[in-house]
Amino acid sequence: MRSAYVWRNAIKHPMSNLCRLGTIVLLFSGLNCEAAENVSGRWEGSIQIPSCEFPLIVDLDQAAGSSWTGSLVIPGLGVKGAPLTNVSVGDAAISFTIKAALTSERVGPAKFQGHVTSAGELAGEFLQAGNSAPFRLRKTGPPQVELPRTSTAISAELEGEWKGDYQMDGYSRHVTLTLTNHKPGGASAQLVVVGKRTNNAPIELVTEENGFLTIESPQFGITYEGRFRKESGALDGTFTLGPFELPLVLRRTSAKVP
């Protein structure tokens, strides 16, 4: 078992230098048929990292005749309502993935491997980057799956190309954000960050409400939240990269993209 310091660095800082994020794979093995039929619900407990403890909440649900859905919360690591994909529930195992935080090319995917105990708990080992720590979950009630958010349209004054810079680890990063409306659907965005290398972050969510813009790239662990200031014509906001929050002002370089 490695120290808590190594764990915190492996878990909380997998996104430095904008490493591409992968997926979290959770595998609960050793379930019998009866247990598999009663998987639907909210499971709460914790991961016992050396010298600290991280709460863990997993919601799993299946409507009649439909596929499984789910979401995951790890409050201590800033993971909230992360949607699960490829959920598979069988007689002997439950597996699902999440395209979000905690994984990267450097530390690899995070995994849970466990079983249902005689007390009706999900218990086992949390594995990441050569580290392991026990986890234990107990069903606390009906599922509260958080459905994925969808992009909205944005106002015309936000469409176009925007550029700005932020500082991290003593180096400047140059950001280019291009926003485009699509009718009748929501908006899309392209985000390019140039530092020691060029990263084109895939954007999965774009929302705007009363001039307040939010874009999210779960794969890269990036969120940008900014408010349009009419007096300056700039987007004044915060660029979040994993655990880091950095001020970022974006200024228009071109109007609406054709």
N, C-alpha and C positions, 0 to 999 in steps of 0.2 A: 504494500500500500504506500503510495507516495504522499508527500506532504500536502497540506492544504494550499500552500503557496503554488505548488506545481499544478494542482487541480484548478485553482482560480485562473491561472494563466492559460491553461488548456481550454477551460470552458468559457471564460469571459472575454478572452482576447483572440478569437480565431479569425478576426476580420481585418487585422492590420494589413496595410498596403493593398486593401481591396482584393484580397484573395477570393477567388470564386467559391461561393458557398455550395455545398452539396445538399444532401437530405439527411434527416434524422430517421433511423429505422428502429422501431421498437418491436421486440419479439417476446411474447409471453408464452412459454412452452409448458407442456405437461398438463393442459386442461383436458378433463374428460368431457364426454358429450353433454352431460347435464350442465356442467359449468359453462360450456360454450353457448348453450341456449339462454343463459342468464347473464350474459356479458353486458347487455344494454344497461346503462346507468352512468352515474358520476362516481369516479373512483378518486379518493383523496388520501394523501399520505405525504411521504417525504423521501428524499435521497440523502443518505447519511455520508456527506463528504467529510474527511478527517477535519476535526476541529470546527465544523460548521454543518448546518442542515439546510437543505433547500426544499421548500414545499413543492409538491407535484400534484396536479389535478388533470385527470384524463376523463373526457366525456365521450361515450360511444352510444350510437343509436341506430336503429333499423326499423323503418316503417314497413308495414305489411307488404311483402312482395318487392321491396326495393333494396338497393345496395346499402351497405353500411356507411355511415358518416361519423365524423368525430372531430374533436378539437382538443388542444392541449394548453395548459397554463403552467409556467414555472415562474412565479412572481419574483424570486430573487435574482433571476437572470434576464428579466425584462421580456419574457415570452408570454404573450397574453392572447388567448383565443386563436392560436395558430391552427389553421385547418389541416386535417389529416387527409392523406390520399392513399390509394391502393390498400384500403382496409380489407383484411381477409380474416374471417372468423371460421375456424374449423373445429373438429373434434379434439385435436391435440394442441392447437396453437392459435394465437391471435397475432397478427402482424399489421403494421401500418407505417406510413412514412409521412414526413412533414418537410416542406420546402422552406426552410427558414433558418433561424439562428442555430448556433452550437456546432456547426460543422464547417470544414474548409479543407482545401487540399493539404494544408499543413498538419492538422490534427485528425483528419478523417471523420467518418460519421460517428455519432453517438448512438449507442444501442442499449436497450433494456432486454434482459433475458430472465425469465422467471416462471412461476407456476402458481396455481391456486392452492393455498394451504387448506388443511382440514378445518381451519377457522373461517374459511371463505375469503381470505385476503389474497391479493396479488403480491407476491414477494419474489425477490431475486437480486440480480446484480446489474448495476448501471456501468457501462464500459465505454471509455473514450481515451484515445491517444495512449494506450497501454496502461491506463489507470482503471481501477474498479472500485465500486462503492455499493453497499446494499441499499435497496429501496423496499418499501412496504406500502401498499395501498389497500384501503377498505372502501367498499361501496357505501355511499352515504345518502343516495337518493336517486331520483329519476335523472336522465341525461339533460344537460344544459348546453348542447352543442351550439357554438357560435358559427353562424353561416358566414361564408366569405363575403366581404364587401365588394361592390361593383363600382366601376368608374362612372363619373357623371360628366355632363357637358361642362365646359368652362366658358367664361365670358370672352367676348371678342378681344378685349384689351389684354388678355393673358396669352393669346395665341401668338406664335412666332418663336424666334430664337433669343435666348438669354444667356449671358456669360457673367462669370464672377470668379473670385479666388478665395480660398481659405488656407490657413496655415496648420500643419500637423507635423510633429516630430522635427520641427525646424525647417521644413520644406513647404514650398507653395504648391498647392494643387489648383489646377485650372479647370473650371466646370463649365460645360456647355449644356444647356437644357432647351430642348425644342418641344413645344406644345402644339398639338393639332386636334381640332374638333372633328368628330365624325358623326354624320347624321344618318339615321336617327339614334345611333348609339352614343356612348360617352367619348371622352377625350383619350388620346394616347400621348405618350411622351418618350423622347429619346434623351438619355443622360450619358454624357461622356466626361470622364474625369481623367485628366492628364497630370501625372506626377513623374515618378521614376519610370512608369510605364503607362500606357493608355488603356483605360478600362471602359468598356461600353456596357453599362449596367442595365439589364432587362427590367423594365418597369411594368408592374402588374396592376397598379392602382393609381388613378388620377382623380382627385375630387376637388371641387371648388365651391365655396359657400361664402357669399358676400365679400368677395375679394380675397378670401383666405384659401390658399392653395396647399394641397397635400399630395405628395407623390411617394410611392413605396416600391422598393426593390427587395423583397424578402430573400432572394437568392444571394444578394450582396450584403444584406443586413443594413440597407440604406433607407432613411426617411428624410424627406425635405419638407418643411412646413414654413410657408412664407406668406406675408400679407402684402398685397399690392398697394403702394403709396402713390396716389395720384399726383401729389405735389412734386415728387422726385421722379416719378415714372419708373420706380425700381421695385423689385421684390425683396423685401426685408425679412429674413428668416433664419432658421436654424437647420444645419445639415447634421443629421445623426448617423454615425457609422458605428454599429455595435454599441459599446458603452460610452462612446465619445460624442459629445454635443458641441458643435462648432458654429459660430456665427457665419452666415453667408449671405451677402447682398448680390443679387443678380440684376444686371441691367440689359435692356433690350438692345440687340444688335441688328435685328430685322423684324419687320412686321409679319403679319400672317403668312405662313408658308403655303404656297400654291398647292 
